[in-house]
Amino acid sequence: MQNYLEQVQQMLKIQKFQRMWNYCCQFYEFGILHPTLNIQLGIEFSALATTPYRLIQLLLSKHFYFSQNYLTPTQTKEFDEMLSKSDEFDQRNLGTILGMIVLGAIGFFVFGFALVGGIGGGVLGVVGGHQVGKRIKKTLQNKQDIKEIDIYDIKLRTILKWAQLQKKKYCYNINLQRFVIEKILTEIKIALHFKYFSTINQTQLQNLLKKTFLFLNQDLYLCSIELSLLLLEDLQDQNVCLNEEQMKLLNQQNNYRNQLEISVLKEIDNVIKPVVSLFSNQLPDNKLPLIIKKAREFIYSNEIVQLSKQFPDPQMSIYYIKMLSSQLNLSVNTTNLKLYVQQQNFRNLENVGQDIQCIIQKQNKKQKIVQEDEIKINIEQVENEEQQCDVIVQNNESQIRLEQIVEQKPKDIQLRLHSHPNKINFSKIDPKYYINSTPYQSYEDIINNSEKEKLFSRYPQHYCQLSIEKFDLFLQLIHEPTDKWDLAINNKDAQIYKTLKEGSDNVFIKGFGIIKNTSLELALRVVYDIKLRREWDKLLRDFQIIKTESEDIDILAYYVQPPIRLVTPREWVQRRILRYDFPEKGQITLIFYSIDYPQHPVNRNRIRAYTEISSMIFEDYEQNNVKISICSNNDIKGYIPKMIVNRASASGPIDWFKSLQEACNKYR
């Protein structure tokens, strides 16, 4: 603790902190703890700390705790009701002051407030109630139709205001501040899903994230996050040690091991991952604080990755996100908004684990029936064609194995979903607060209509299923963080990353290039117009449109002649799709992917290559420049070693960007 507080002292560079640390040093020398440390540093139960060793024991056992995991139900309830009970100020305020004096700030907060009144429903309730009233009044003045997202906005901003007051009061109490920011981080998990919500909601949630980031990006809170990470690493080390012991010891320590894993999982999913996502979305990688980089390295370590795979967080599932997207747009009755703010909790909508589990079981049951029918048909075909007993036996054995696998999978899923500490049982919010005519959608409605949603909301109706799948892959690749990608090329006007993914021997490429002194319209025309493309892109031979499917979709054919004549030319047949204001407003996207097109057979002197995905995003960049972001995965087929192809693949986009720059200069 002494080493850690010295680090905090250096970071904060506050004289008052130095004086308080001197008090703490005096305790080690004379066995006396100065009274001012009780409140300002949150060191409790000083009367029991008769020796320095005893003080350290008490600090480690009581002071450095995981706040979310070791609160009693009563204490948790009081803290969750922080926006309520503002009318009970007198008694609560008195109880709070007494509790602070008797137990110290943290001791009162964690161990004693349920008995003497509680800051959860006291000072916090008063501050929260006042702030809620102000924000509701402001919201009602600006909006006629109040929706769930407005309630969430009010609630999170009120929590931030309360946290700001706690900083002023207890700015040296690292542990209390850790308790505060863990509450904030758990609440903003909803806003971190903003990319999956409607455009209107995205702006509001991004503003909340920015406000939260600015609040947490301070030395005091970064120190608190560091303390959380240190404790988490220590617990995970204990967890790993237990996993490495013999089965006998594991059985003896099974209960303790479960508590460890729950503690680790809760801290990862509710604190570390949200804070890493928050800072990564707001800052470039080279400007991230060191503690955030350390936290990111920790959650990407092998042990944590395996633990997260074994126990995935239901609150991060696509089903939960769809539920949130539906819920955020519901209108709310404005007659008693203050009470509704106190009750709203998006994690309380339904039992996430049980609902998802029920639907997965239904899907697996249907899949099992289909697989059984397919097996029966295969067996009949074998009997009719070959009439060989050994083949029939083989198929029967395969059927049995397949049935066992199908039966086993639901059990595995059930274990994982119901083992995660974030699987919460809740009651629904009183429906009288909803006034819109849109019925609330259950999980099953949302999941069963997922394909319909894709077709009618995100994508135009004339898109085929394959095009939708390619757009989904495109969105997945462009939103994927580059942490696990290799930076192949990095210069002032371009960056290219590459990586290999499971199931593919061909490298995935993504990055961007800046085309200077060019308008967005010109850059798109130079790339999209067939006649212009033939003039400047000498790499593509016999470049042509062989079919126009719609105004924005056509089928292209071309071939590439390698510089070495011994290498066989490669040809492509691709579907090309043009889309405006996608994935964001102001952006223009081109998607290419290979298709089978019998009307254009393979040339016998060439090899037909395959494009899994190739895309370009055009957007204005700074003054009179255009940024083109790309991602691609190509298989050129043939016998050229993949290692050679993958190694050379990163230089291709750079050469293409240079040719495009020259073309834009020419046709400007």
N, C-alpha and C positions, 0 to 999 in steps of 0.2 A: 504493500500500500504506500509506503514511504517513497519508493522509487516512482510509483505511478503519480502521486501527488506532486512530486518534484517536476515531472514532465508537464503536468497541467500548469504548474506555477510558471514555467518557462514560456508556455504558449500564451497564457493570459497576461503575463507581465504586469501584475497588479500589486501595488505595495501592500494593500490590506491583506491580500492573500499571504504575503510573506509574514506579516505579523501573526496571522492565525496559525501558520505552519510552525512558527516559533513556539506558540502555546503547545502545539502537539509535541514538539521536541522536549519541552519542559516536562511533559508527562513521563516521557521515557527516562528522564534524568531524576525526577523527584517523586514519581508515582502519583502525580496530581493532574487531573484533566481540567483545563480551564472551562468555566461554565458557558462562555460564549460559543464554544465549539459545538455544544449540544444542538443548537438551532442552525447555525450557519454551515456547519459541515455535516450535520445529520448523523453524528456518532452517538448512538443511544446507549442506555443502561450503564452509564459511566460508574454508578455506585458499585456495580458488580466487577468492574475492571480493576481489581486490586493489584495486578502486576502487569507489566508490558506484555508478557506472554498471554495472559488472560484477555487483554484488550484485543490482541491479534485474533485470538480464537473467536471472540464475540463478533468482531468485524467480519471475519470470513463466514461465520455461520448465520449471522443475522443481517448484516449490512449489505453485503454483495450478494444479491439474490436476483433471480429472474422474476420480475414483478408480475408478469402475466400468469405464471405457472403456480405461484405459491400464495396467491390471495385466497382467502376463504370465500365461500359463496356470498356471505353477507357483505364482506368488503367489496367484492366485485360488483354487487348490486348497488352499493352506495356510490361507487365511482361511476357506474353506468348511468346513474340518475343525476349526473352533475348539472344537467340543465333544468332540473325541477326543484320543487320545495323552496322556491325563493321567498315565499310568505313566512317561512319559519326562521327568519334571520336572527332574532334576538337569542333564542335558545341555542341555535346551532352555532352562532358566532361565539357565544360563551363557552360552549363545549369545545370548540376548536382551540380557543386560547388556553383553556385548562389542559387539553390534550397535548398541546405544544410544550407547555411548561413541564408537565409530568414525564412525558416520554421522549421529548425531542421531536424534531420535524419528521424524520423518517420513521422513527419508532411509532409515532402517532399515526402516520400515514399508513403504515403496513400492519402494525400489530395491535394498535389500540383504538383507532377511531370508531370502530363499530360500537364500542362500549360508552364512549364519552360524547358522542354527537356526530362526529365525522365531517371531515372537510368535503367528502363526496357530495353530501346534500347541504352543506353549510356555506362557507365562503364561496366555494365553487358554484353552488346553486344560486347564490345571490348575484355573483358576477355574470354567470351564464344567463340567468333569467333576465337581467338588465340588458345584456348584449342581444339576446334573442329578440326582445321587444323592439329594440332599435332597428335591428336588421329586418324584422318582419314589416315594420312601418315603411322602411325604405323600399323593400321589395314590392309592397302593395302599391306604392306610389308609381313605380316604374312598370308594373305588369298587371294586366287584368286577369290573366289566366295563370294561376300558380300550379306548377307541376312538381312531381317528386324530386326532380333535379334541383329545383329552387330550395326545397326543404333541406336537401343534402348540402347545398351550398351554404345556407344559413348555419346549419349545424357545424360544419367543418370550420367556417370562419369564426364561429363563437369559440370553438375549442382552441383555435390558434390565438384568439384574444386572451383566453384564460391562461394559456401556456406562456404568453408574453408577460402576464402579471406574475406568474410563478417565477419567471426568470429574474424579475426585479426584486422579488422578495428573497429568493434563495439562490442567488446567482453562483454561490460557491458550493452548492450541494449537488455534486455530480450525480449521485445516485437518484435523488428526487427528479432531477432533470431527465435522467434516463427513463424513469417511470413515465414522465410526461410525454417524451418524444415517441416512446413505444406505443402509447395510446394514439398519437397522431398518425404514425406510420401504419398502424392497423386500420385506421379509418380511411386512409387515402388509397388503400388497395383497390377500392371501387374506381377512383379516378384514373388509376394506372391502366385501366381497360379502355381508355377513351377512344383509341383507334377503331374499335369495333362498334362504336355507337354512331348515331346520326350526326350529320355535319353541324347542326345547331348545338347539340349537346357537347360535341367535341371542343368547341371554342370555350364554353363555360368551364368544362373540366380542365382544360389546359391552363386557364387562368388560375384555377385553384391550385394546380400542381406548381405553377410558377411561384405563387404566393407562399406555398409550403416550402419549396426549395429555398427561397430567399430567407425564410425564417430559420431553417435548419442549417444553412450554410454559415454557421458561426462557430468560433473556436470552442465555446462552451459545449455545444451540442455535438460537435465532432469528437470532443473528448469523451462525452457520454457514450457515443456510438462505439468508440474504441474500447471502452470498458466492457460494453456488452459483447463485443467480438472476443475480447480476452477471456471472458467467462465462458462464452460459447465454445471456444477452442479447447478450454480446459475440460468442459463436460464431454465434448466429442472425443477427446483423448481417453477419458475414462470409458466411454462407450466402446471405442475400438479395442481397448484392453480387455474388456469383458467379452467381446466377440471372439477374441483370439484365445480365450481360456478353454479348458476342457468342458465337455458337455455337462459333466457333473456339477462343476462350479456354476455354469450358466443356469442350470435348473435351480440351484440354491439361490442365485442372485436374480432370478427372473423378474421379480417385482421391481427391484431397484433398476434393472436394465430397462424395463418399460418406462419407468419415470424419467430415466435419462433420455431415452429416445423421444418421448413426448416433449421434454424441455428443449432438446435440440431442434426438433421439427418446428415447434411453435416459434422459436426465436428466428429460425431461418425463414419460414414462410410469412411471418407477420412483421418482422423487423428488418433483417438483413437484406432479403431479396427486394422488398419495397424501397428501401433507402438506396440500394444500388441502382434500381430501375429509375428512381426519381432523379438522382444526380446524373446518370448516363443520358437521360432524355434532355437535360438542361445544359450540360457542358460537353465540349469535345473531350476526347480521351486524354489528350495531353494536358488538360487543365483540371482533371479530376483530383480532389484531395487524396493524399496518400492513404488515408484510412479507408476510403471508398474503394481504392484499387486493392487494398489488402482484403477487404470484405468480398470483393468480386473473385479474387483468387481462391478464397476459402470456399465459396459456394460452388466453384468449378472443380474443386479437388475430387479425386476419385471416390473417397468415402462418402462425401456429401452427395455427389451425383447419384451413387448407388442407393443411398438412403432415400433420396427424393424420388427415384424411380420406383422403389419398393412401396413408398407411401406418398403418392401424389396428392397435392393439395386440391380438394374438391372446389375450393373457391377460385381456382385458376382454370377450371375446365371450361370448354366452349359452351357447355350447357348452362353453366352458371352465368357466363357472359351474356348469352342470349336472354336469359331471364332478366338480367339487369337492364339490358337494352329495352326490353318491353316495359319494365317497371318505371324507368326514368321518365317516360312520356305520359304517365297517368296524371290526370288533373286531380287537385286536392281541394276539398271544401275549406273555405277561408274563415269559417265562423270561429274556430278555436285553433288557430295555427300554433300557438305557443305550446299547447298540449301535444299537438301532432309532432312538433320538432323533437319533443322528449321521447316519443314512442318510436320514431322511425329508426329502423335498423335493417339495412339491406341484407345482412347476413341472417336475418330472422324470417325471411319470407317463407322458406320451406325447408324440410329436412333434405339437404342436398344429397347426402349419400344414399338414403333410402330411395328417393325418387329416381335418381340416375340408375341405381342398381335394378330397380323394377323394370325400367325400360330396356336396359342391357340384357336382362334375362329374357324379355319378350323377343328381342332381336335375335339372341342366340338360339331361342327355341325355333323361330322361323328358319334361321340358317341351318339348324340341325335337320329340320324336315326336308329342306331343299337338298342338302347334302345326301340324306338317306335316299331320296328319290333318284338322284344322279347315280348313286352307287348301284341301286337296283337296276337301272337302265343299263349301266355298264356290264353288270353281271349277265343280264339277258342277252346282250350283244355277244359277249364272249361265248355263252352257251350255244348260241345259234351259229356262230362263225367257226369256232374251233372245236367245241365239244371235248375239251380236255379238262380232266378232273383237277390237275394241278393248278391250272389257271383259275378255276372256280374257287379252289381253296385259298389261293393267294388273294383274290379279290375279297373273299369273306373275311380273311384276316385283316386286310386293309380297312374293311368296313368297321370291324370291331375296334381297331386302333383309332380310327377317325371318331367313332362314337365316344370313346374314352376321352379323347382330346376335347371334343365339344362339351362333354359333361364336366370336364375339369376346369375349363376356362372361367365359367361363371363363379366357381368357388374361389378361384384366385382373385378375381375382380372384387368379389364381395369382401374378402379378407382385407384387401388393400383399402377399399373405400371406408370400411367401418373401423379400420385401425387408425385413421388419421385424426389427430386432435382437433382439426378444424371442422370436422363433421359435427354440426351443432343441431340440436333439436329445438325448434322454436314454434311459437304460435303466430298466426298471421295478424297483421294490423287490422284494426276494426274497419270493415268495408264502408262504413257510413262516411268516412272521410273522402272517398272517391266520388266524384260527380260526373266524370266523363262517361259516355255511352259505350266506350270500347271495353269489352269484357276482359277480365284478367286471364292471361294465358297460363296454363299449367306447363310443367316441363314437357309432358308428352305431346301437347299441342305444338309447342315450339320445336321440338326435335323432329316430329313427324312432318312438319311443314318446312323443314330446313331447305330442302331442295327447291320448293316453291319460292321461298324467300330469295334464294340465290337468283332464280330465273327472273323474278318480277321486280326485285328491288335493286340489287347490285348490278345485274347484267340485263341487257336488252333481251326481248323475247326471242329474237331471231338467232341468238347464239345457240350453237349445238352444245351437247354435254361435254364433248372433248374440249371445246373452246373455254368453257367455264372451268374445267379442271386445270387448263393451262394458265388461266388468269389467277386461279387460287395458288398455283405453284409460283407464279410470278410475284404475287403479294408476299408469300412466305419468304422468298429469297431476298426481296428488297428490304423487308423489315427485319431480317435476321441480323443481329449484331455481328460486327466483324472481329470480335475478340478471338474467335477460334479459326479465323481465316488467315492465310499467309499473305502479307503485304509483298506483292511481287514487284511493283513499280510505283515509285512515289516521286513526282516532280511538281513544280509549281502549277502546272495546268492539267495534271491527270493523276489519278490513283487507280491501280488495278490490284484486286485481291483474287486469290484462288484457293480452292479447297477441294478435297475429295469427300464424298458422302457414301454412306453405307448403301450397297446395292448397285453402285455405278463405278466403273473403272475409268470413266472420263471426267476430267477436271471441270468443276464449276467455276465460272469467271464472273466477277462483278466489279463495278467501279464507275468512274466518271471521267469526262474530259470537258474542258472549257473551250468553246469556239468563240474567238474574240471578234469584236467589231461586226457583229452579225445580229440580225433580227430573228425572232422566233419563227416568223413566217418563212423567211428565206431558208433557214436551216432545215425546216421540215420539207420545204419544196425540193431542195437539192437532194434530200434522201429519198423522198416518196415518189417524185415524178420519174417515171420510167425513162423518158428520153434524156433528161438531165443525168440520171444515174448512169446510163450507158456511156455518156460522154466522159465523165470524170472517174468513175470506179472501174479501173482497168482490170481489177481482180476477177470481176464477175463477167463470164462470157455468155453470149446468147441469152441475155437477161430479158425475160418476157412475162407478160400476164397471160396465162392460158385459159383463165376463166374468171369472170366477175360474178360473185355470188350475191353481193348487195352493194350499197353505196360505200360501205366501210370495210367490206371483206372481199378479198380476191385470192386467187391461187397463182403463185409464181413458180417459174422454173428457170434454172441457170446451172452452169457448171464452172468449175475452177480448174485451171491448168497449172499444176505444180511447176516450180522453176526447174526441177530436175526431170528431164524427159523420161527417165526410167520409171518414174512413179506414175501410176494410172490416174487420169483425171477423175475428180469427184463431182457428182451432180446432186442437186437438191430439188425437191418439189415441196413447197411450203404453202401453208395458209397464212396470209398476212391480214391483221386486224388493226384498224386505226380507231383510236378512241380519244375524244377531247375531255378536258377537265377530269382526268383520271390518272393516278389514284387520288390526286388533290386538285382543287380548283386552280386553273391556270396552267396545269401540266397537260402535255399531249403524249400519248403512249402508242407505240407500235409493238405488236406481238407477232412473232413468227414461230411456227412449229411444223414439223414434217407430217405429211399425210400420205396415205395410199391413194393413188389416182390412176386407175387402169387406162384412162384415155391418153396418158403420157407414160408409156412403158420405159423401162430402163434401157439406155443405150448400151449395146454390147461392148463398146470400147471404153466404157466408164464404170465406175463403182457408185452405187446410190448411197450417199451419206445420210445421216439421220440427225435431225435437230430436235432434242427434247424440249428446249425452250430457248428463245432468243428475244430480247426485248430492248427497247430504247425509250427513255423518258426525256422529253424536251421541255425545258423551262427557262424563263428569263433569269439571268444571273448578273447581279450588280448592274453596272451601266453599260448598255449596248453589248452585252455578252450573252451567250446561251450555254447552259449546262446540259450535257447529255449523259444520263446515267444508264448503264448497260448491265445486263446479266445474261448469261448464256451457258448452255451445255450441249456440246456437239460430239457425235461419234462419226469419225470419217471412215470407219470400217477398214477392210483390207488387212494387210499383214504388217503394217508399220507398228513397231512396239509402242504401247501406250505411254511408257515413260518418256520417250522422245517427243511424242505429240503433246503430252501434258506440259513438259518443260518449255516447249516453244510457244504454247498457246497464249501466254500473257503478253507477248510482244505484238500480236496481231492487232488488238484494239488501238494501241498507240500509233501504229502505222496508219490505221484507218482514220483516226482522229486528224492526223496530219494531212491526209488526202482530202478530208472533208473541209478542213480549214482553207486549203488552197482553192477548193471548189467554191466555197462561199465568197472568198476574195474575188474570184473570177466573175461570178454571176451577180455580185452586189449591185 
